[in-house]
Amino acid sequence: MGDDGLTRRCTLMNAPNATVDIRHVIARTTAELLAAVNASDADRCSAVWADDGVLMPPHHPAVQGHEAIVNYFRGLFSRSKFRFAFTSSNIHLAGDIALERVTYTAIIWPGEGAQPIEDVGKGLHVYGRQPDGSWKLTHDIWNSDQDVPLNR
């Protein structure tokens, strides 16, 4: 009976350090996303996304699919610059899914001559193990902890 790699993957997943290794991969992927956002690099942002990913930004309709996500980031970065930092991260593993709950601080420069906006908030990243064994972002939602002034 030939080994198609399944036995090796199962052994690795059940090894004592498998959970730590997956958490490290998720943390590294999140760090790459953060670096890409802070560099205003839409292509780098999209590299961490699964083909069928869903981005759910605040005050915006859901953005579904890899191409739409790339276009969202390109448009966003053409208008604004960002400096995000994650202030906490808690990763929960459930088979081929990883959930990462984050808190963040951000400074947003919305355009030429505009005053920077400071923000704090929270978010949820959902990662899925891909057929090749890599972990990609499948869902991302975040929102501010600050009140939104209502125009009435």
URVEN-V950732 format. One record per backbone hydrogen bond with DSSP energy under -1.0 kcal/mol. NH is the residue of the N-H (numbers start at 0). CO is the residue of the C=O. E is the energy in kcal/mol with one decimal. If there is no record, write none. Layout:
BEGIN
NH_CO_E ; NH_CO_E
END
This chain:
BEGIN
8_4_-2.6 ; 9_5_-2.8 ; 10_6_-2.4 ; 11_7_-2.6 ; 12_8_-2.7 ; 13_9_-1.7 ; 17_14_-1.9 ; 20_16_-2.7 ; 21_17_-2.5 ; 22_18_-2.5 ; 23_19_-2.2 ; 24_20_-2.2 ; 25_21_-2.7 ; 26_22_-2.7 ; 27_23_-2.6 ; 28_24_-2.3 ; 29_25_-2.6 ; 30_26_-2.2 ; 31_27_-1.9 ; 32_28_-2.2 ; 33_29_-2.6 ; 34_30_-2.4 ; 35_31_-2.3 ; 36_32_-2.5 ; 37_33_-2.5 ; 38_34_-1.3 ; 39_36_-1.4 ; 40_35_-2.6 ; 44_40_-2.2 ; 45_41_-2.4 ; 46_42_-1.0 ; 47_44_-1.3 ; 48_45_-1.5 ; 49_136_-2.8 ; 52_49_-1.8 ; 53_137_-2.4 ; 54_62_-3.0 ; 55_139_-3.3 ; 62_54_-3.2 ; 64_52_-3.2 ; 65_50_-2.2 ; 68_64_-2.2 ; 69_65_-2.3 ; 70_66_-2.3 ; 71_67_-2.3 ; 72_68_-2.4 ; 73_69_-2.5 ; 74_70_-2.4 ; 75_71_-2.6 ; 76_72_-2.9 ; 77_73_-1.4 ; 79_75_-2.3 ; 80_108_-2.0 ; 82_106_-1.9 ; 84_104_-2.2 ; 86_102_-2.1 ; 87_102_-1.1 ; 89_100_-2.1 ; 91_98_-3.1 ; 93_96_-3.0 ; 96_93_-1.2 ; 97_126_-2.3 ; 98_91_-3.0 ; 99_124_-2.9 ; 100_89_-2.6 ; 101_122_-2.3 ; 102_87_-1.4 ; 103_120_-2.5 ; 104_84_-2.3 ; 105_118_-2.6 ; 106_82_-1.4 ; 107_116_-2.8 ; 108_80_-2.8 ; 113_110_-1.7 ; 116_107_-2.8 ; 118_105_-2.8 ; 120_103_-1.9 ; 121_142_-2.2 ; 122_101_-2.3 ; 123_140_-2.8 ; 124_99_-2.8 ; 125_138_-2.8 ; 126_97_-3.2 ; 127_135_-2.6 ; 128_95_-2.7 ; 129_133_-3.8 ; 132_129_-2.7 ; 135_127_-2.2 ; 136_47_-3.4 ; 137_125_-3.6 ; 138_125_-1.7 ; 139_53_-1.7 ; 140_123_-1.9 ; 142_121_-2.4 ; 144_119_-3.2
END
